[in-house]
Amino acid sequence: MTISSFEDDSVAINVAGEGQNARKGVTYYVNPYTAEILPEIKGVSFFKSVENIHRRLLLDDFGKQVVALSVVSLLVLMFSGIYIYYPRLKKNFLQSFKLNFQSKGRFLLANLHSAIGMWVIPFYLVFCLTGLYWSYDFVSNGLHTITGVEKSKKPQMQGSQGEKISFDDISLAVDTFRNLVENKYSSANLRFPQNGSVYSFDYLAIDIPHERAKNKIEFDIKTNQVSKHEKYEDKTLTQKLMGSILPLHTGEYFGVVGQILMFLASLMMPLFAITGLMLYVKRTKKKKSA
């Protein structure tokens, strides 16, 4: 169950699903004042389709592998481009980043291709490596092994097992949580215990750097004893980075500026395809004429 500190937000309740909903379950949105089940959010299917195109090209596991191989290909193109451009980098590093609009023809195309490429390579490296994190287990496992940060396990829907939970227990758990964090949260996710009276909340503080900067608190509703309270701000830089793969991928980790830079870098991608193709055509024509 997901609750919010904002008075006009609904409560989201996620229950076990079947078939294609087995892993993520089914989410219902509820009016917290009347208990009315609200309609589904408009546009969800559209954005899920866009995300599916980005991650799998609407082709399930096969599409996922195609996307992953495309990312690997981009890495090969980047490093091979750096290798080709290295003599100029070695000769005059700063000049390699400079655009020269006074040049014409093939020289202008080469300048656009190489100079802008040098500017966007850091961004491409970030979203390539973070993208491969989800594509291949050996990449994600390797990163966690190198950094020494434990890989979090995806929670599984348990269905209707364990003891029955009363509404009084849920209300007590929510009230206890709000008192413990002094109502300094924007949203919180409550996972019901399968047994016992220990409740767990993953919550976002009011001033958060991004949506993955979550805190976690566990406590016993019978004794009010806190058994765990992990705060994002107390984590090491390595732990923050490994827990923020998605914000790094989107640029959200660096705020609005990071998102805009990632967006602009992404828009530059067709430039390299076009200038690279034009350079190839001009080079081929030159060889034929020679």
HELIX and SHEET records of a PDB file:
HELIX    1   1 GLY A   19  ASN A   21  5                                   3    
HELIX    2   2 VAL A   44  ARG A   56  1                                  13    
HELIX    3   3 ASP A   60  LYS A   91  1                                  32    
HELIX    4   4 LEU A   94  PHE A   97  5                                   4    
HELIX    5   5 GLY A  105  SER A  135  1                                  31    
HELIX    6   6 ASP A  137  THR A  147  1                                  11    
HELIX    7   7 PHE A  167  LEU A  180  1                                  14    
HELIX    8   8 TYR A  232  ASP A  234  5                                   3    
HELIX    9   9 LEU A  237  MET A  242  1                                   6    
HELIX   10  10 ILE A  245  THR A  250  1                                   6    
HELIX   11  11 GLU A  252  PHE A  254  5                                   3    
HELIX   12  12 GLY A  255  LEU A  267  1                                  13    
HELIX   13  13 MET A  269  SER A  289  1                                  21    
SHEET    1   A 5 THR A   2  SER A   4  0                                        
SHEET    2   A 5 SER A 187  ARG A 191 -1                                        
SHEET    3   A 5 VAL A 198  LEU A 204 -1                                        
SHEET    4   A 5 LYS A 214  ASP A 220 -1                                        
SHEET    5   A 5 VAL A 226  GLU A 230 -1                                        
SHEET    1   B 2 VAL A  11  VAL A  15  0                                        
SHEET    2   B 2 VAL A  26  VAL A  30 -1                                        
END                                                                             
